[in-house]
Amino acid sequence: MKASLFLLLLCALIGCARHHDELPPVSGDREPVNSPAIIHEVTAHV
């Protein structure tokens, strides 16, 4: 019983992982995470 439940969960996880292999397209301009504007925005309240 435990082995069949384990195999069922393993198959479900493998199936889910197989369908989500591509990332969605990015919209807008990419901006580095550590840009001066972002650092100022994060540290402005400190």
Rosetta constraint file for C-alpha pairs under 8 A:
AtomPair CA 1 CA 5 HARMONIC 6.25 0.50
AtomPair CA 2 CA 6 HARMONIC 6.08 0.50
AtomPair CA 3 CA 7 HARMONIC 6.18 0.50
AtomPair CA 4 CA 8 HARMONIC 6.10 0.50
AtomPair CA 5 CA 9 HARMONIC 6.23 0.50
AtomPair CA 6 CA 10 HARMONIC 6.07 0.50
AtomPair CA 7 CA 11 HARMONIC 6.09 0.50
AtomPair CA 8 CA 12 HARMONIC 6.28 0.50
AtomPair CA 9 CA 13 HARMONIC 6.16 0.50
AtomPair CA 10 CA 14 HARMONIC 6.16 0.50
AtomPair CA 11 CA 15 HARMONIC 6.09 0.50
AtomPair CA 12 CA 16 HARMONIC 6.24 0.50
AtomPair CA 13 CA 17 HARMONIC 6.13 0.50
AtomPair CA 14 CA 18 HARMONIC 6.13 0.50
AtomPair CA 15 CA 19 HARMONIC 6.61 0.50
AtomPair CA 16 CA 20 HARMONIC 6.72 0.50
AtomPair CA 17 CA 21 HARMONIC 6.84 0.50
AtomPair CA 31 CA 35 HARMONIC 7.25 0.50
AtomPair CA 33 CA 38 HARMONIC 6.71 0.50
AtomPair CA 34 CA 38 HARMONIC 6.24 0.50
AtomPair CA 34 CA 39 HARMONIC 6.21 0.50
AtomPair CA 35 CA 39 HARMONIC 6.29 0.50
AtomPair CA 36 CA 40 HARMONIC 6.04 0.50
AtomPair CA 37 CA 41 HARMONIC 6.14 0.50
AtomPair CA 38 CA 42 HARMONIC 6.18 0.50
AtomPair CA 39 CA 43 HARMONIC 6.08 0.50
AtomPair CA 40 CA 44 HARMONIC 5.56 0.50
AtomPair CA 41 CA 45 HARMONIC 7.98 0.50
